[in-house]
Amino acid sequence: MDVFERFEEIGIIPVVVLEDAKDALPLGKALMEGGLPAAEVTFRTAAAEESIRILAKEYPDMLVGAGTVLTPEQADRAVAAGAKFVVSPGLDKKLVKHCLKNNIPVCPGTQTASEMMAALKLGLTKVKFFPAENAGGLKMIKAIGAALTALRFMPTGGISENNVREYLADPKIFCCGGSWMVKGDMIRAGNFDEIKEKVAAAAAIVKEQRAK
C-alpha cells in the first residue's frame, strides 16, 4: 500500500502544530489509540523536526509526515527526521520536482484550475485543496473536478466535525486534513484524553461513511 492509499484508508489526517517536542509522544499515543494513526506535523515550529523524529521512531506504524513545507531543503530535513510524506500550502514547482526526483510523496496545495492543471502537468493526481472552506469548499471541488477528471483532492482548512461527512462522501475526495481534534490549546494544556476522544469521534465518522 502506498502513502496515498494509506491516506485514503485513514480518511482524516490530523494536522498538528507542536510547539514542544515533549508533547509528541503523548499525542502519538492519543492518535494511535483514538483510531487515526497519522499526523501531518506542520513544519513551521522549532519543535517540528524533533517531533517528527520522535513520532516516526516510537510509532513505526503511524503515517507521519510534514506539512507547511516550503522548500526542498525543508523537505529533505523532514524526510531525514522520518517523515513519510510532504504537504505544502501551495504549488511550488521546484519543491514538487525535487520531491518526485527523490521519491518523496508530495501533496501540494492548490486552489485554482490553473494550479491544478500545473499539478497534473507535473504528473500528480492527488493534491491538497487549501484553504478549503474559504476557497469555495466542496462546490468548488465538484465544479473544477468535473473538468479535471484525473485529480482527487485532500481538502484542508475549515474542515470540522460539522462538514467532514459531506466531504468524505464525495468520490473526488481521497481524504480530509483537519485540526479540530488536535487543537494547539489542547496540546499545550496536556489534554491528551480529550484529544483521544475527539480523534475517536473523527475515526467513527470515517467508519460510518465507509459503511454507506
C-alpha positions as CSV (number, residue, x, y, z in Angstrom):
1,M,0.0,0.0,0.0
2,D,1.5,3.3,-1.0
3,V,1.3,6.5,1.1
4,F,-1.7,7.9,-0.6
5,E,-3.6,4.6,-0.4
6,R,-3.0,4.9,3.4
7,F,-4.3,8.4,3.4
8,E,-7.5,7.1,1.8
9,E,-7.7,4.2,4.3
10,I,-7.3,6.5,7.3
11,G,-9.7,9.1,5.9
12,I,-9.0,12.1,8.1
13,I,-5.4,13.2,8.5
14,P,-4.8,15.2,11.8
15,V,-2.9,18.4,11.1
16,V,-0.7,19.0,14.1
17,V,1.2,22.1,15.4
18,L,3.7,21.0,18.0
19,E,5.5,23.8,19.9
20,D,7.3,21.4,22.2
21,A,8.7,18.1,21.2
22,K,7.9,16.6,24.6
23,D,4.2,16.6,23.5
24,A,4.9,14.4,20.5
25,L,4.9,11.1,22.4
26,P,1.6,11.5,24.3
27,L,0.0,13.0,21.2
28,G,1.1,10.0,19.1
29,K,-0.4,7.7,21.7
30,A,-3.7,9.6,21.6
31,L,-3.8,9.4,17.8
32,M,-3.0,5.7,17.6
33,E,-5.4,4.7,20.4
34,G,-8.1,7.0,19.0
35,G,-8.0,5.3,15.6
36,L,-6.4,7.9,13.3
37,P,-2.8,6.6,13.0
38,A,-1.5,9.6,11.1
39,A,0.0,13.1,11.7
40,E,0.8,15.9,9.4
41,V,3.2,17.8,11.6
42,T,3.4,21.4,10.4
43,F,7.0,22.4,9.7
44,R,6.6,26.0,11.0
45,T,7.7,25.5,14.6
46,A,11.2,24.9,16.0
47,A,9.9,21.6,17.5
48,A,8.6,20.1,14.3
49,E,11.7,18.3,13.1
50,E,12.3,16.6,16.5
51,S,8.6,15.9,16.9
52,I,8.6,14.0,13.6
53,R,11.7,12.1,14.7
54,I,10.1,11.0,17.9
55,L,6.8,10.0,16.3
56,A,8.5,8.1,13.5
57,K,10.7,6.2,15.9
58,E,8.2,5.4,18.7
59,Y,5.2,4.8,16.4
60,P,6.6,3.0,13.3
61,D,3.0,2.1,12.2
62,M,1.9,5.7,12.2
63,L,1.8,7.6,8.9
64,V,3.9,10.6,9.9
65,G,4.6,13.5,7.5
66,A,5.5,17.1,7.4
67,G,3.1,19.9,6.5
68,T,3.7,23.6,5.6
69,V,6.8,22.5,3.7
70,L,8.0,25.4,1.6
71,T,11.5,24.5,0.2
72,P,13.4,21.4,-1.0
73,E,15.7,21.8,2.0
74,Q,12.8,21.6,4.4
75,A,11.5,18.5,2.6
76,D,14.9,16.8,3.0
77,R,15.1,17.7,6.7
78,A,11.6,16.3,7.2
79,V,12.4,13.1,5.5
80,A,15.7,12.7,7.3
81,A,13.7,13.0,10.5
82,G,11.4,10.2,9.4
83,A,8.6,11.9,7.5
84,K,6.9,9.6,5.0
85,F,5.2,12.4,3.0
86,V,5.4,16.2,2.4
87,V,2.4,18.6,2.2
88,S,2.8,22.2,1.1
89,P,0.3,25.1,1.3
90,G,0.8,26.0,-2.4
91,L,2.1,24.6,-5.7
92,D,5.8,25.3,-5.9
93,K,7.2,23.5,-9.0
94,K,10.8,23.4,-7.7
95,L,9.6,21.7,-4.5
96,V,7.4,19.2,-6.3
97,K,10.1,18.3,-8.8
98,H,12.6,17.8,-6.0
99,C,10.2,15.5,-4.1
100,L,9.3,13.5,-7.2
101,K,13.0,13.1,-8.2
102,N,13.8,11.8,-4.7
103,N,10.7,9.6,-4.4
104,I,9.2,11.7,-1.6
105,P,5.4,11.5,-1.7
106,V,4.2,15.1,-2.1
107,C,0.8,16.7,-1.9
108,P,0.9,20.4,-2.8
109,G,-1.8,22.9,-2.1
110,T,-4.0,24.1,-5.0
111,Q,-6.9,26.5,-5.2
112,T,-7.4,27.4,-8.8
113,A,-7.9,25.5,-12.0
114,S,-4.5,26.7,-13.3
115,E,-2.7,25.4,-10.3
116,M,-4.5,22.1,-10.6
117,M,-3.6,21.8,-14.3
118,A,0.1,22.6,-13.4
119,A,0.0,19.8,-10.8
120,L,-1.3,17.4,-13.5
121,K,1.4,18.5,-15.9
122,L,4.0,17.6,-13.1
123,G,2.5,14.1,-13.0
124,L,0.4,14.4,-9.8
125,T,-3.1,13.0,-9.5
126,K,-3.7,13.9,-5.8
127,V,-3.5,17.4,-4.4
128,K,-4.4,19.4,-1.4
129,F,-7.3,21.9,-1.8
130,F,-6.5,24.8,0.6
131,P,-7.9,26.7,2.3
132,A,-10.9,24.5,1.5
133,E,-13.8,26.3,3.0
134,N,-12.5,29.8,2.2
135,A,-11.9,28.8,-1.4
136,G,-15.4,27.6,-2.1
137,G,-15.5,24.2,-0.4
138,L,-17.0,21.1,-1.9
139,K,-19.0,23.1,-4.5
140,M,-15.7,24.4,-5.9
141,I,-14.1,21.0,-5.9
142,K,-17.0,19.5,-7.7
143,A,-17.1,22.3,-10.3
144,I,-13.4,22.1,-11.1
145,G,-13.1,18.4,-10.6
146,A,-15.7,17.8,-13.2
147,A,-13.3,19.2,-15.8
148,L,-10.1,17.8,-14.3
149,T,-11.2,14.2,-14.0
150,A,-7.8,12.7,-13.2
151,L,-7.4,14.7,-10.0
152,R,-8.5,13.8,-6.5
153,F,-8.4,16.1,-3.5
154,M,-7.4,16.4,0.2
155,P,-9.4,19.4,1.4
156,T,-7.8,21.2,4.3
157,G,-8.7,24.4,6.1
158,G,-12.1,24.9,7.7
159,I,-12.8,21.2,7.9
160,S,-14.7,20.2,11.0
161,E,-16.9,17.5,12.6
162,N,-19.8,19.5,11.1
163,N,-18.8,19.3,7.4
164,V,-16.3,16.4,7.1
165,R,-19.1,13.8,6.4
166,E,-20.2,15.8,3.3
167,Y,-16.6,15.9,2.0
168,L,-15.8,12.3,2.7
169,A,-19.0,11.2,0.8
170,D,-17.7,12.7,-2.4
171,P,-15.6,10.4,-4.7
172,K,-13.3,13.3,-5.7
173,I,-12.1,13.4,-2.0
174,F,-9.4,10.8,-1.1
175,C,-9.1,12.1,2.5
176,C,-9.5,15.3,4.5
177,G,-7.0,17.2,6.6
178,G,-8.2,18.6,9.9
179,S,-7.0,20.1,13.2
180,W,-10.3,20.3,15.2
181,M,-9.4,17.1,17.2
182,V,-5.8,18.2,17.9
183,K,-6.1,21.9,18.6
184,G,-3.0,23.7,19.9
185,D,-4.6,24.8,23.1
186,M,-5.5,21.2,23.9
187,I,-1.9,20.0,23.2
188,R,-0.4,22.9,25.3
189,A,-2.7,22.1,28.2
190,G,-1.8,18.4,28.0
191,N,-5.4,17.3,27.5
192,F,-4.5,14.1,25.6
193,D,-7.5,12.2,26.9
194,E,-9.8,14.9,25.3
195,I,-7.7,14.6,22.1
196,K,-8.1,10.8,22.1
197,E,-11.9,11.2,22.5
198,K,-12.1,13.7,19.6
199,V,-9.8,11.5,17.5
200,A,-12.0,8.5,18.2
201,A,-15.1,10.5,17.2
202,A,-13.5,11.5,13.9
203,A,-12.4,7.9,13.2
204,A,-16.0,6.9,13.9
205,I,-17.2,9.4,11.2
206,V,-14.9,7.8,8.7
207,K,-16.1,4.3,9.6
208,E,-19.7,5.5,9.3
209,Q,-19.1,7.0,5.9
210,R,-17.4,3.9,4.6
211,A,-20.3,1.7,5.7
212,K,-22.7,3.6,3.5
